[in-house]
């Protein structure tokens, strides 16, 4: 198993970029692990069983934890050592194939999750018939063959060799000729780019549906000016009115941030095929890990049962910390 490893010895890497990368990876890696472990803990403690949202949240958190463990520590170590790969050829090859498999599985399952959310909101009457827990379990179990196929596919194209990318601080499959690179790019379009664009389009359509529903609700509610003119109207109506307006603004802002993070997510993947400036690759990696941390937490607090369980879990953790502090003071 031969590996072509090039790093800081082959090209000069800016010391400031390595320092920023080291700090960023050292911060983003533990945050991602803590956020996803917390998501898994909340799903495990939830009293509701056989829930489709919980199944997707748990699967996404598990995959992101694997991605973080595969990419974060080695990227931080590579940044600290000045952009050089010091872990050997075999680990470089294994990391490149694992990253290809994990990213492929994550893209597919996020795309399916986006479709599930769209059906849930846009077609609520057909949702219980189309989306069942048994089908969801089969889909999640089908992610393992997809990852295995990605490993075999990239291994054959790269002759089971890895290439260290100093701009990404990670290893990727090494495609020695243009034919292999073109085949991989076609697979990248099919598995990663097209599902990501369709997922963003579904997000925008959900935004428009929610915005239309909120406008109907707001149209039937008294405005703040009406409440001032008629003191008998409840002040709670004014608060609900303002919260709905705020939610519309937040969702519109979220759509712009989602587009930014989509672009930042695709940049590191393109950096495996084409030369891209370092300071565009690093924001893509950090943005991807940030979204991966925030996404499970956002889904936890968008579900009433998971939100209650998450608050109870945080309350138990804080109570245990207080009890430990009191015990240490008594001793």
KOLFIPA-164195 format. One record per atom (N, C-alpha, C, CB): residue in one letter; x, y, z. Coordinates in steps of 0.1 Angstrom, whole numbers, plus 5000, padded with zeros to 4 digits. Atoms other than C-alpha are relative to their C-alpha. Glycine has a CB too. Layout:
KOLFIPA-164195
aXYZ ...
//
This chain:
KOLFIPA-164195
x500949885000 x500050005000 x500950125000 x499050005012 x499149885002 x502050304987 x499250135001 x500749994987 x500749884997 x501150654997 x500950124995 x499650025014 x499249885004 x502250984981 x499750115010 x499650044986 x500249904989 x502651225010 x500850134997 x500449955014 x499349875001 x503451595004 x499550095010 x499850054985 x500449914990 x503351865029 x500850125000 x500049935014 x499349874999 x505252155043 x501449994993 x500250035014 x498750015007 x508452005028 x499950034986 x500649865003 x500149985015 x507052034993 x499550144997 x498949904995 x500449865003 x505452374996 x500050085013 x498650004994 x499949924988 x505852665019 x498650045005 x500850134997 x501349974994 x502852725042 x500250115010 x499449885007 x499949884992 x502253055059 x499949965015 x498950104997 x500050034985 x503053035097 x498850055006 x501350055006 x501249954994 x500153255105 x498849914997 x499850144995 x501150095004 x497753025086 x500149885009 x500149974985 x499850124991 x499152725106 x499550035014 x501449954999 x500449964986 x498652915139 x498550015001 x500750135004 x501549985000 x495053015130 x499349864999 x499650094989 x500650145001 x494352655119 x500149925012 x500749934988 x499850084988 x495752505150 x499050055011 x501550025006 x500949954990 x493752735173 x498549974996 x500150165001 x501450035004 x490552685152 x499749855002 x499850044985 x500250144998 x490852305152 x499949965014 x501049924992 x500050044985 x491652285189 x498850055007 x501350065007 x501249954995 x488552485196 x498849934995 x499850154998 x501250065006 x486152335171 x499849865003 x500150034985 x500150144998 x486951975177 x499449965013 x501449945000 x500750034988 x486051955214 x498650055001 x500750055012 x501449955001 x482952175208 x499149914992 x500050144994 x500850095008 x481751945181 x499749875008 x500749974987 x500150124992 x482351635203 x499050025011 x501349955005 x500949984989 x480551785233 x498650024995 x500450135008 x501449985005 x477551905212 x499349874996 x500150114989 x500650125006 x477051575195 x499849895011 x500849954989 x500250104989 x477551365227 x498850045008 x501350005009 x501249964993 x474951585244 x498749974992 x500150165002 x501250045008 x472551525215 x499749855001 x500250034985 x500250154998 x473051145218 x499449975014 x501349924997 x500550024987 x472551165255 x498550045002 x500950085010 x501349954999 x469351365252 x499049904993 x499850144994 x500850105007 x467951115226 x499949875008 x500649974986 x500050124992 x468950825249 x499050025012 x501449965005 x500849984988 x467150985279 x498650034997 x500650115008 x501349965003 x464051085260 x499049895003 x499950044985 x501150114998 x460850895271 x499349964988 x499050055010 x500750035012 x459550895236 x500949904992 x499650134991 x499350105008 x460550585216 x499549994986 x500049865007 x500450025014 x460450495179 x499550144993 x498849904999 x500349875006 x460450865169 x500950034989 x500250125011 x499249985012 x461650955134 x501050115002 x499150034988 x499049894999 x463251285143 x501149965009 x499350125006 x498950054991 x465151125172 x501049914992 x499449935012 x499150095007 x466450855148 x500950084991 x499149904992 x499149925009 x467751115123 x501050085008 x499250094992 x499149924992 x469251335151 x501149915005 x499250065011 x499050094995 x471051035166 x501049964989 x499349885007 x499150055011 x472350915132 x500950114996 x499249954989 x499249885004 x473551265122 x501150035010 x499250124997 x499049974989 x475251315156 x501149895000 x499350005013 x499050115001 x477050975153 x500950024989 x499349874999 x499249985012 x478251045118 x501050125002 x499250024987 x499249884998 x479451395127 x501149975011 x499250125005 x498950034990 x481351255158 x501149924993 x499449925011 x499050085007 x483051005135 x500950094991 x499449904992 x499349915009 x483951285111 x501050095009 x499150094992 x499249924991 x485251505140 x501349925005 x499250055011 x498950084995 x487451225154 x501049964989 x499549875006 x499250035012 x488751145119 x500850124995 x499249944989 x499349885006 x489651495109 x500650105010 x498950084992 x499649894991 x489951725140 x501449985006 x499050015010 x498750014993 x492951575160 x501150004990 x500049875007 x498950005009 x495051505129 x500350144994 x499849904989 x499949865006 x494351855114 x500750095010 x498650054996 x499449914990 x495252025147 x501549965002 x499349985014 x498650044999 x498451815150 x500850044988 x500149855001 x499349955012 x499351895114 x500350155000 x499249964987 x499849854999 x498852265120 x501150035010 x498750065004 x499049974990 x500952255151 x501449974995 x499749925013 x498750035005 x503852085133 x500450074987 x500049854997 x499649915011 x503952355106 x499549954987 x501550004999 x500650055013 x501752185080 x500649884995 x500150114990 x499450135005 x503651855078 x499249885006 x501550005005 x500750124996 x502151515080 x501149905006 x499349934988 x499050084993 x504051305106 x499549875004 x500550085012 x500650124995 x501751015111 x500249874991 x498550025002 x499750125008 x502950785083 x499149994988 x499949885008 x500750025013 x501750675049 x498749925002 x500949934990 x501150084999 x499350415060 x498850075006 x500349885009 x501149924994 x497350645083 x499550114991 x500550075013 x500549905010 x497250905055 x499049934991 x501250054993 x500950065009 x495650655032 x498749965006 x500649874994 x501250034993 x493150535058 x499250125003 x500449935013 x500849884997 x492150885067 x499350054987 x500950115005 x500649955013 x491550985030 x498849914997 x501049994989 x501150085003 x489350685025 x498850015010 x500449854999 x501149984990 x487450735058 x499350134998 x500649995014 x500649875003 x486851095050 x499050004988 x501050114998 x500950015012 x485451015016 x498749925003 x500749924989 x501150084997 x483150755031 x499050085010 x500449875007 x500849934990 x481950965061 x499350124993 x500850055011 x500649895007 x481351275039 x498949964991 x501050084993 x501050055009 x479351075014 x498849965008 x500549884992 x501250044991 x477150915041 x499350125006 x500549905011 x500649894994 x476651245058 x499250094990 x501050095006 x500849935011 x475551415025 x498749944997 x500950024988 x501350075004 x473051145017 x499050015011 x500449854997 x500950014989 x471551125051 x499450145003 x500649955013 x500549874998 x471251505054 x499050044989 x501250115000 x500949985011 x469551515020 x498749935003 x500649954987 x501250084997 x467051245031 x499350075012 x500349865004 x500749934988 x466451435064 x499350134995 x501150045010 x500649885005 x465751755044 x498649964993 x500950074990 x501250045007 x463151565023 x499049965011 x500349884991 x501050044989 x461551425055 x499450125007 x500749915011 x500549874994 x461251775070 x499150074990 x501150095004 x500949935010 x459751905038 x498649934999 x500750004986 x501250085000 x457151625037 x499250035012 x500249854998 x500749984987 x456351685074 x499350135000 x501150005011 x500749875000 x455552055068 x499150034988 x501150115001 x500749975012 x454352065033 x498849914997 x500950004988 x501050105002 x452251745033 x499749935013 x500449904989 x500150064987 x451251685069 x499049885000 x499550105010 x501050115000 x448251455060 x500649874994 x498850044992 x499450125006 x450351225038 x501349955008 x500450034986 x498850034993 x453351235062 x500049865007 x500450115009 x500050134992 x452250935085 x500049884990 x498850005009 x500050115009 x451750725054 x501349984993 x498850024990 x498750015008 x454950805035 x501249985009 x500250134992 x498850014992 x457350835064 x499649925013 x500550145004 x500350084988 x457250555090 x501449975007 x499349874996 x498850024993 x459750455116 x500849884995 x499749975015 x499450125006 x460450115100 x500850044987 x499049894997 x499349955012 x461350285067 x501250085004 x499050084991 x498849924996 x463550535085 x501149915005 x499550105011 x499050094995 x465350255102 x500749934989 x499449895010 x499450065012 x465950085069 x501050094993 x499049944990 x499249905006 x467250405054 x501350035007 x499250134998 x498849984992 x469650465082 x501049895000 x499650035015 x499150125001 x470950105081 x500650004986 x499249885002 x499550005014 x471450155043 x501250104999 x499050044991 x498849915001 x474150425051 x501349925000 x499950105010 x498850084999 x476650155059 x500549954987 x499849885010 x499550045013 x476750005024 x500550124991 x498949924993 x499549885008 x477050355009 x501450045004 x499050125003 x498749974995 x480050425031 x501049904995 x500150015015 x499150105005 x481650095021 x500250014985 x499449865003 x499949985014 x480950154984 x500950134997 x498750024993 x499149885001 x482650504988 x501449965002 x499550115009 x498650044997 x485750345003 x500549924988 x500149915013 x499650085011 x485950084975 x500250084987 x499049894997 x500049915012 x485250344948 x501250095000 x498750084999 x498849914999 x487850594960 x501349925001 x499950095012 x498850085000 x490350314967 x500549964987 x499849895009 x499750045013 x490150184932 x500550124991 x498849934993 x499649885008 x490450534916 x501450055004 x499050115002 x498749954995 x493450624938 x501149905002 x499850075014 x499050114998 x495250284937 x500349995015 x501250034992 x499950014985 x494750284975 x501250085005 x500249855004 x499049904996 x497050584979 x499450135005 x501150034989 x500549884994 x496650895000 x500950124996 x499849995014 x499249885003 x497751254993 x499750105011 x499650064986 x500249904990 x498251505021 x499950144994 x501250005010 x500249875005 x496751845014 x500350105011 x498550024995 x499649904989 x498552115034 x499050115002 x501450054997 x501049904998 x495752365028 x498949955008 x499550054986 x501150064993 x493252125043 x500449945013 x499349904991 x499450074988 x495551975069 x499449865002 x499850085013 x500650135000 x494151635060 x500449934987 x498450015001 x499750085012 x494651345036 x498849974992 x500749875005 x501150035009 x492551275006 x500549894991 x499550124992 x499650105010 x492550994980 x500850074989 x498849924994 x499149945010 x495351054955 x499649954986 x501549965003 x500450035013 x494051064919 x501250044991 x498750074996 x498849975008 x497151044896 x499850054986 x500949875000 x500249955013 x495551114863 x498750074999 x500049884990 x501249915002 x492851334848 x498749914999 x500150084988 x501150095001 x490551034841 x499449975014 x500349874992 x500550044987 x490350924877 x499450135007 x501149955008 x500549884994 x489951284888 x498650044994 x501050124998 x501349965007 x487051344863 x498949905005 x500149994985 x501050094995 x485251024875 x499650035014 x500649854999 x500449964986 x485551134911 x499250135000 x501350025008 x500849885000 x484251474902 x498649984996 x500750104990 x501350045003 x481251324886 x499249945012 x499949914988 x500650064988 x480551114917 x499850115010 x500949895005 x500149894990 x481151434938 x498750084997 x501250095000 x501249935004 x478451614918 x498749925003 x500050034985 x501250084997 x476051324922 x499749985014 x500249864993 x500250034985 x476551254959 x500050125009 x501149905004 x499949894990 x477451584974 x499450134995 x501550035002 x500449875005 x476851894952 x498550014997 x500850044988 x501450005004 x473451814937 x499149985012 x499749894990 x500850014988 x471951684970 x500050135009 x500349885008 x499949884992 x473251994988 x499250124994 x501550055001 x500849895006 x471652234963 x498549975001 x500450014985 x501450034998 x468352044964 x499650025014 x499849854995 x500449984986 x468452045002 x499850155003 x501149945009 x500249854998 x468952425002 x498750054994 x501250084995 x501349965006 x466052464978 x498849955008 x499949944985 x501150054991 x463852255001 x500050095012 x500349865005 x500049904988 x464952485030 x499450134996 x501550025004 x500649875004 x463952795010 x498549984998 x500650054987 x501450025002 x460652635001 x499349995014 x499749874992 x500550004987 x460052555038 x499950145006 x500849915009 x500149864995 x460852915047 x498850074994 x501350074996 x501249935006 x458253035022 x498749955006 x500149994985 x501250064995 x455652795035 x499750065014 x500049855000 x500249954987 x456252895071 x499750155001 x501349975009 x500349855001 x456353265062 x498650034996 x501050074990 x501449985005 x452953235044 x499149975012 x499749914988 x500850044989 x451453055074 x500050115011 x500449875006 x499949904990 x452753315098 x499350134996 x501550035003 x500749885005 x451453605077 x498549985002 x500450034985 x501550024998 x447953445078 x499750025015 x499649864995 x500349994986 x448253425116 x500150155004 x501049925008 x499949864996 x449453785119 x498950084995 x501450054994 x501249935006 x446653905096 x498849995009 x499749964986 x501150014991 x444153775121 x500250055014 x499649855000 x499749954987 x445753925151 x500050155001 x501449955005 x500149854998 x445354275165 x501550065000 x499350045013 x498649945000 x448354505158 x500250085013 x500150094987 x499749924988 x450054705186 x499250134999 x501450035001 x500849875001 x448255025173 x498549975004 x500150064986 x501450034996 x444854855177 x499949985015 x499549874992 x500050024986 x445754755212 x500050135008 x501249915004 x500049874994 x446555105221 x498750074999 x501150094994 x501349935001 x443255225207 x498949935008 x499650004985 x501050084993 x441354945224 x500749935012 x499349894991 x499350064989 x442754865259 x499449875004 x499950105012 x500550134996 x440454565263 x500749884993 x498549994996 x499250115006 x442654365239 x501149965009 x500450044986 x498950064991 x445154135256 x501350054995 x499949855000 x498649975003 x448754245259 x500749884995 x500750055012 x499450125005 x449653885252 x500049994985 x499449875006 x500150015014 x448453925217 x501150094993 x498650064995 x498949925005 x450954205212 x501349935000 x500150135008 x498850084998 x453753985225 x500149894989 x500149945014 x500050105011 x452753705201 x500250064987 x498749925000 x499849935013 x452553945172 x501550044998 x499250135000 x498649965001 x456154075179 x500949874998 x500450085012 x499250135001 x457453715183 x499949944986 x499649905011 x500250055014 x455953615150 x500850084990 x498649994996 x499249915009 x457553915133 x501549965001 x499850145003 x498650034998 x460853825149 x500449864994 x500350005015 x499750135006 x460653465138 x500150004985 x498949905003 x499949985014 x460053575102 x501450054997 x498950094995 x498649945002 x463253785104 x501149905002 x500250135009 x498950104997 x465253505119 x500049904989 x499749935013 x500050105011 x464153255092 x500650064987 x498649954998 x499449945012 x465053495064 x501550015002 x499450144998 x498649994997 x468453555081 x500649864999 x500350065013 x499550135001 x468853185084 x500249954986 x499149905008 x499950045014 x468353135047 x501350054994 x498850044992 x498849955005 x471253365039 x501249935006 x500150155003 x498950074993 x473553195065 x500149864994 x499850005015 x499950145005 x472552855051 x500750004986 x498649944998 x499449995013 x473652965016 x501550025002 x499550124992 x498649984997 x476953095031 x500749875004 x500250115010 x499450134995 x477652765049 x500049904990 x499249965013 x500050105011 x476652565019 x501350034991 x498850024991 x498849975008 x479452744999 x501249975007 x500050154996 x498850034992 x481952715027 x500149845002 x499950065014 x500050144998 x481052345030 x500649934987 x498749945003 x499550065013 x481852274993 x501450044997 x499150044989 x498649965003 x485152464992 x501049905004 x500350135007 x499050104997 x487152205011 x500049884991 x499949955015 x500150125009 x485851924989 x500650044986 x498549964998 x499449965012 x486852124958 x501550015001 x499450134995 x498649994998 x490252184973 x500749874999 x500350055014 x499450135003 x490851814970 x500349974985 x499149885005 x499950025015 x490651844932 x500850124994 x498749994994 x499449895007 x491752194924 x500750095011 x499050084992 x499349924990 x494152444941 x499150125004 x501350064994 x500849894995 x492152684963 x500850075011 x498649955005 x499349934989 x493652954986 x499749955014 x499750154999 x500150064987 x494252845021 x498950075009 x501350015008 x500949924991 x492153125037 x498649984995 x500450145000 x501350045004 x489152995018 x499749865005 x499850014985 x500250134996 x489652635028 x499749995015 x501249914997 x500150014985 x489952695066 x498650055004 x501050095006 x501349964996 x486652895069 x498949894996 x499650134994 x500950115004 x484952605050 x500049895010 x500449954987 x499950114990 x486252345075 x499350045013 x501449975003 x500649964988 x485252555105 x498550024999 x500750135005 x501549985002 x481852655091 x499349865000 x499850074987 x500650135001 x481152285084 x499949945014 x500849914991 x500150054986 x482052185120 x499050085008 x501450005006 x500949924992 x480052475134 x498649964997 x500250154997 x501450045004 x476952375114 x499749865005 x499850004985 x500150134995 x477552015124 x499750005015 x501249914997 x500349994985 x477552125161 x498650065002 x501050085006 x501349934997 x474552355158 x498849934995 x500150144993 x501250075006 x472352135137 x499349905009 x500449934987 x500750094991 x471651855162 x499450085012 x501049905006 x500549924989 x471252115190 x498750074996 x501050105005 x501249945005 x468752305168 x498849914999 x500350074987 x501150105001 x466751995161 x499549955014 x500549884992 x500450034987 x466751915198 x499050105006 x501249995010 x500949894995 x465152245207 x498950044991 x500850125003 x501249985009 x462752235178 x498949905003 x500450004986 x500950114996 x461151915192 x499650025014 x500649864997 x500449974986 x459051965223 x500549895010 x498450005000 x499650114991 x459851625238 x501550015003 x499649864995 x498649994999 x463551655231 x500550135007 x500749994986 x499749884993 x463652015243 x499849985015 x499150114995 x500250034985 x462151905277 x501149915005 x498649945002 x498950094995 x464651625280 x501350075000 x500149874991 x498749925000 x467551855271 x500150095012 x500250084987 x500049914988 x466552105298 x500149925013 x498750085000 x499950084988 x466151825323 x501449955001 x499049884999 x498750054999 x469551685314 x501050115004 x500549954986 x499249894995 x471152025318 x499850035014 x499850134991 x500349984986 x469352065351 x500749905009 x498550015002 x499450104992 x470651735363 x501550025001 x499849864994 x498549975000 x474251825353 x500350115010 x500550034986 x499749884991 x474052165371 x499849965015 x499150124996 x500350054987 x472551995402 x501249925006 x498749935001 x498950084996 x475351745403 x501250085003 x500349894990 x498949914998 x477952015400 x499950075013 x500250104988 x500349934987 x476352205429 x500249915012 x498650075000 x499850104989 x476251895450 x501449975003 x499249874998 x498650034998 x479851825444 x500750125007 x500749974986 x499349884994 x480852185453 x499650005015 x499550134993 x500450004986 x478752165485 x500749895008 x498549985001 x499350114993 x480351825494 x501450045003 x499949874992 x498649964999 x483851965488 x500150115011 x500650054987 x499949904990 x483052265510 x499849945014 x498950114998 x500350064987 x481652045538 x501349925005 x498849905000 x498750084996 x484851825537 x501050105005 x500549924988 
//
